[in-house]
Amino acid sequence: MIQPRSRLIILWVALLLLGAGLFIWALRAAPLQEIVSVLAQLQTWQIVTILLVNSGIIVLFALRWWLILGRQGYRLPYAAITGYRLAGFALSYFTPGQHFGGEPLQVLLVRRNHKVPASTALAAVALDKSIELFSNFLVLTVGLLLLLGSGLLEGLAVNQVLLLSIPILVMPITYLSFLKRGARPIAGLIGRLRGRMAGGLNRTEDQLGDLIQSHPNLFIQGLGVSVLVWAVLFFEFWLMLRFLGLNVDASQLLAVVIAGRVALFAPTPGALGALEASHVLVMQALGFDAAYGLSLSLLIRARDIFFALIGLGVAALSKA
């Protein structure tokens, strides 16, 4: 009988192979010489600028979580929260599904290093993730609707992605609405399946519900932070494309950003292959050379690996 850990390893390897296959397919879309030529345009100051802009995004990412913990009575050092958020990103990046995986590490770090109760830490991370998912899918849905109306990406599977994004969009807000009315949906479900887990989840959802009721503006503040993050993200994409020698208008920039962000929901580690394939397809749909799409993906991947390695270092130094 295969042990649970072995199953996880087999799954990770299978998804890694799937991502590698997509990556190889994407590489075949453009000669390696063209990709090298595009990337060779980058100067040292441009690479440093990209890293600085992304550092700003990382700092903004931590703001929402820091605000939530503060409302719970735990005003932790912002630098520490930023480091923990980066450590969570690192774990998510190297495991299947880039948007999930690092949350338990975030809970563990604030518990061990700042004595935040487990249920409080879990409630803060859950609310932070709910707001993040809602804002992400809201932007993706609106972006896809705009692209669908413009006909800019005609021929790509925009309709199918849109149909998937709308139901997922309402899930976080529906869950938080249940909590505000006093319901405990996850604890109730788990309690029927595994009674031992119900107590901890009840305490977590109790705190989450109390937090939403006592600070009704917290969700709006969290969305405000998300707006700032997305604004800087669009600027970063524009900057990277500009540095790679490609001038795009607002609609084209929207298409590139949306395609890349949708790809990050792929289950492969670090969205391997999915990111490259999405950028190749969107660049070809926009009438640009596929080499630009691959160059952009490789630049993003190098940047993400750089920060993910820093995140792993933070986790190690934090005695996680």
C-alpha positions as CSV (number, residue, x, y, z in Angstrom):
1,M,0.0,0.0,0.0
2,I,1.4,3.4,-1.0
3,Q,1.9,5.7,1.9
4,P,0.3,9.2,1.9
5,R,3.7,10.9,1.7
6,S,4.7,8.7,-1.3
7,R,1.4,9.6,-3.0
8,L,2.2,13.3,-2.6
9,I,5.7,12.7,-4.1
10,I,4.3,10.8,-7.0
11,L,1.7,13.5,-7.6
12,W,4.3,16.3,-7.5
13,V,6.6,14.4,-9.9
14,A,3.6,13.7,-12.3
15,L,2.6,17.4,-12.3
16,L,6.3,18.4,-12.7
17,L,6.5,16.2,-15.8
18,L,3.3,17.7,-17.1
19,G,4.7,21.1,-16.6
20,A,7.9,20.1,-18.3
21,G,6.0,18.9,-21.3
22,L,4.1,22.2,-21.6
23,F,7.4,24.0,-21.2
24,I,9.0,22.0,-24.0
25,W,6.0,22.6,-26.2
26,A,6.2,26.4,-25.6
27,L,10.0,26.4,-26.4
28,R,9.3,24.9,-29.8
29,A,7.2,27.9,-30.7
30,A,10.3,30.1,-31.2
31,P,14.0,29.4,-32.0
32,L,16.2,29.6,-28.9
33,Q,18.4,32.2,-30.8
34,E,15.4,34.6,-31.0
35,I,14.7,34.2,-27.3
36,V,18.3,34.9,-26.4
37,S,18.3,37.9,-28.6
38,V,15.3,39.4,-26.9
39,L,16.6,38.7,-23.4
40,A,20.1,40.1,-24.4
41,Q,18.5,43.5,-24.6
42,L,18.1,43.7,-20.9
43,Q,20.6,45.9,-19.1
44,T,21.7,45.5,-15.4
45,W,19.8,48.6,-14.3
46,Q,16.6,47.3,-15.9
47,I,16.9,44.0,-14.1
48,V,17.4,45.8,-10.8
49,T,14.4,48.1,-11.5
50,I,12.2,45.0,-12.1
51,L,13.4,43.5,-8.8
52,L,12.7,46.7,-6.9
53,V,9.2,47.0,-8.4
54,N,8.4,43.4,-7.5
55,S,9.8,44.0,-4.0
56,G,7.2,46.7,-3.7
57,I,4.5,44.2,-4.6
58,I,5.8,41.8,-2.0
59,V,5.6,44.6,0.6
60,L,2.1,45.5,-0.4
61,F,1.0,41.8,-0.3
62,A,1.9,41.7,3.4
63,L,-0.2,44.8,4.2
64,R,-3.6,43.1,4.1
65,W,-2.5,40.3,6.5
66,W,-0.8,42.8,8.8
67,L,-4.0,44.9,9.0
68,I,-6.1,41.8,9.8
69,L,-3.7,40.7,12.6
70,G,-3.7,44.2,14.0
71,R,-7.5,44.2,14.2
72,Q,-7.2,41.0,16.1
73,G,-5.0,42.7,18.7
74,Y,-1.6,41.5,17.4
75,R,0.4,44.5,16.0
76,L,3.4,42.5,14.7
77,P,6.5,44.0,13.1
78,Y,5.7,44.7,9.4
79,A,9.1,43.5,8.3
80,A,8.5,40.2,10.0
81,I,5.1,39.8,8.4
82,T,6.6,40.7,5.0
83,G,9.2,38.0,5.5
84,Y,6.6,35.4,6.5
85,R,4.5,36.2,3.5
86,L,7.5,35.7,1.3
87,A,8.2,32.4,3.0
88,G,4.6,31.3,2.3
89,F,5.0,32.3,-1.3
90,A,8.2,30.3,-1.6
91,L,6.5,27.1,-0.3
92,S,3.5,27.6,-2.6
93,Y,5.8,28.3,-5.6
94,F,7.7,25.0,-5.3
95,T,4.5,22.9,-4.6
96,P,1.6,22.2,-6.9
97,G,-0.7,25.2,-7.3
98,Q,1.0,28.5,-6.9
99,H,-1.9,30.2,-5.1
100,F,-2.0,27.6,-2.2
101,G,0.4,25.7,0.0
102,G,2.2,28.3,2.0
103,E,-0.6,29.3,4.3
104,P,0.2,26.6,7.0
105,L,3.7,28.0,7.1
106,Q,2.4,31.5,7.7
107,V,0.3,30.3,10.6
108,L,3.2,28.4,12.0
109,L,5.6,31.3,11.8
110,V,3.4,33.8,13.7
111,R,2.6,31.1,16.3
112,R,6.1,30.2,17.0
113,N,7.7,33.6,16.8
114,H,5.0,35.9,18.2
115,K,2.8,33.5,20.3
116,V,-0.3,34.2,18.2
117,P,-3.0,31.5,19.1
118,A,-3.4,29.0,16.3
119,S,-7.1,29.8,15.8
120,T,-6.4,33.5,15.6
121,A,-3.5,33.0,13.2
122,L,-5.6,30.7,11.0
123,A,-8.5,33.1,11.0
124,A,-6.2,35.9,9.8
125,V,-4.7,33.9,7.0
126,A,-8.1,32.6,6.0
127,L,-9.6,36.1,5.7
128,D,-6.4,37.4,3.9
129,K,-6.7,34.5,1.4
130,S,-10.4,35.0,0.9
131,I,-10.0,38.7,0.1
132,E,-7.1,37.9,-2.2
133,L,-9.0,35.3,-4.1
134,F,-12.1,37.5,-4.4
135,S,-10.1,40.4,-5.7
136,N,-8.0,38.2,-8.1
137,F,-11.1,36.6,-9.6
138,L,-12.9,40.0,-9.8
139,V,-10.0,41.5,-11.8
140,L,-9.7,38.4,-14.0
141,T,-13.5,38.3,-14.6
142,V,-13.7,42.0,-15.5
143,G,-10.6,41.7,-17.6
144,L,-11.9,38.7,-19.5
145,L,-15.2,40.5,-20.1
146,L,-13.4,43.5,-21.5
147,L,-11.3,41.3,-23.8
148,L,-14.3,39.3,-24.9
149,G,-16.1,42.6,-25.8
150,S,-13.0,43.9,-27.7
151,G,-12.6,40.7,-29.7
152,L,-8.8,41.0,-29.2
153,L,-8.3,37.4,-28.2
154,E,-10.8,35.9,-30.6
155,G,-10.0,32.2,-31.1
156,L,-8.7,31.6,-27.6
157,A,-10.7,29.9,-24.8
158,V,-11.8,33.1,-23.2
159,N,-15.4,32.0,-22.9
160,Q,-14.5,28.8,-21.1
161,V,-12.2,30.6,-18.6
162,L,-14.9,33.2,-18.0
163,L,-17.5,30.5,-17.2
164,L,-15.1,29.0,-14.7
165,S,-14.1,32.3,-13.1
166,I,-17.6,33.6,-12.3
167,P,-18.6,30.7,-10.0
168,I,-15.2,30.8,-8.3
169,L,-15.6,34.6,-7.9
170,V,-18.6,34.3,-5.7
171,M,-17.2,31.5,-3.4
172,P,-15.1,33.7,-1.0
173,I,-17.8,36.4,-0.7
174,T,-20.5,33.7,-0.1
175,Y,-18.4,32.0,2.6
176,L,-17.7,35.3,4.4
177,S,-21.4,36.2,4.2
178,F,-22.3,32.9,5.9
179,L,-19.8,33.7,8.6
180,K,-21.2,37.1,9.2
181,R,-24.6,35.6,9.8
182,G,-23.2,33.2,12.4
183,A,-23.0,30.1,10.3
184,R,-19.9,27.9,10.5
185,P,-20.0,26.1,7.1
186,I,-16.5,24.4,7.0
187,A,-16.6,23.4,10.7
188,G,-20.1,21.9,10.2
189,L,-19.0,19.9,7.2
190,I,-15.8,18.6,8.7
191,G,-17.6,17.9,12.0
192,R,-19.8,15.4,10.1
193,L,-16.8,13.8,8.5
194,R,-14.1,14.0,11.2
195,G,-15.3,14.9,14.7
196,R,-11.8,15.6,16.0
197,M,-11.2,18.5,13.7
198,A,-14.5,20.2,14.4
199,G,-13.4,21.9,17.6
200,G,-10.4,23.7,16.1
201,L,-12.3,24.8,13.0
202,N,-15.2,26.0,15.1
203,R,-12.8,28.2,17.1
204,T,-11.2,29.5,13.9
205,E,-14.5,30.3,12.2
206,D,-15.9,31.9,15.4
207,Q,-12.9,34.3,15.4
208,L,-13.3,34.9,11.7
209,G,-17.0,35.6,12.1
210,D,-16.4,37.9,15.0
211,L,-13.7,39.7,13.1
212,I,-16.0,40.3,10.2
213,Q,-18.8,41.5,12.4
214,S,-16.7,43.8,14.6
215,H,-14.7,45.3,11.7
216,P,-17.0,45.5,8.7
217,N,-14.7,47.9,6.9
218,L,-11.8,45.4,7.0
219,F,-13.0,43.7,3.8
220,I,-13.1,47.0,2.0
221,Q,-9.7,47.9,3.3
222,G,-8.4,44.6,2.1
223,L,-9.8,45.2,-1.4
224,G,-8.1,48.6,-1.4
225,V,-4.8,47.0,-0.7
226,S,-5.5,44.5,-3.6
227,V,-6.2,47.4,-5.9
228,L,-2.8,48.9,-5.1
229,V,-1.2,45.5,-5.7
230,W,-2.9,45.1,-9.1
231,A,-1.9,48.6,-10.1
232,V,1.7,48.0,-9.4
233,L,1.4,44.6,-11.1
234,F,0.2,46.1,-14.3
235,F,3.0,48.7,-14.2
236,E,5.5,45.9,-13.7
237,F,4.3,44.0,-16.7
238,W,4.3,47.1,-18.8
239,L,7.9,47.8,-17.7
240,M,9.1,44.3,-18.4
241,L,7.6,44.3,-21.9
242,R,9.1,47.7,-22.6
243,F,12.5,46.6,-21.4
244,L,12.2,43.5,-23.8
245,G,11.6,45.9,-26.7
246,L,7.8,45.5,-27.0
247,N,5.5,48.5,-27.0
248,V,1.9,47.6,-26.2
249,D,-1.3,49.5,-25.8
250,A,-3.7,49.2,-22.8
251,S,-5.8,46.4,-24.3
252,Q,-2.8,44.4,-25.3
253,L,-1.2,44.9,-21.8
254,L,-4.5,43.7,-20.2
255,A,-4.5,40.6,-22.4
256,V,-0.9,39.7,-21.5
257,V,-1.5,40.3,-17.7
258,I,-4.7,38.3,-17.6
259,A,-3.3,35.4,-19.6
260,G,-0.3,35.2,-17.2
261,R,-2.4,35.4,-14.1
262,V,-4.9,32.8,-15.3
263,A,-1.9,30.5,-15.9
264,L,-0.8,30.8,-12.3
265,F,-3.9,28.7,-11.3
266,A,-2.4,25.7,-13.1
267,P,-1.6,22.8,-10.7
268,T,2.0,22.4,-11.9
269,P,4.8,23.6,-9.5
270,G,5.4,27.3,-10.1
271,A,2.8,27.1,-13.0
272,L,5.7,25.4,-14.9
273,G,4.8,25.2,-18.6
274,A,1.4,26.8,-18.2
275,L,2.9,30.3,-17.8
276,E,5.1,29.8,-20.9
277,A,2.3,28.3,-23.0
278,S,-0.1,31.1,-22.0
279,H,2.3,33.8,-23.0
280,V,3.1,32.2,-26.2
281,L,-0.5,31.8,-27.2
282,V,-1.5,35.4,-26.1
283,M,1.5,36.9,-28.0
284,Q,0.6,35.0,-31.1
285,A,-3.1,36.0,-30.8
286,L,-2.0,39.7,-30.5
287,G,0.2,39.3,-33.6
288,F,3.6,39.4,-31.9
289,D,6.5,37.0,-32.2
290,A,6.3,34.0,-29.8
291,A,9.8,34.8,-28.7
292,Y,8.5,37.8,-26.7
293,G,6.1,35.6,-24.8
294,L,8.8,33.1,-23.9
295,S,11.2,35.8,-23.0
296,L,8.6,37.4,-20.7
297,S,7.9,34.1,-19.1
298,L,11.5,33.3,-18.5
299,L,12.1,36.8,-17.0
300,I,9.1,36.3,-14.7
301,R,10.3,32.8,-13.7
302,A,13.8,34.0,-12.9
303,R,12.4,36.8,-10.8
304,D,10.0,34.5,-8.9
305,I,12.7,31.9,-8.2
306,F,15.0,34.6,-6.9
307,F,12.4,35.8,-4.4
308,A,11.3,32.2,-3.6
309,L,14.8,31.3,-2.6
310,I,14.9,34.4,-0.4
311,G,11.6,33.2,1.1
312,L,13.1,29.8,1.9
313,G,16.0,31.5,3.6
314,V,13.5,33.5,5.7
315,A,11.7,30.3,6.7
316,A,15.0,28.6,7.7
317,L,16.1,31.6,9.7
318,S,12.7,31.9,11.4
319,K,13.2,28.4,12.8
320,A,10.2,27.0,10.8
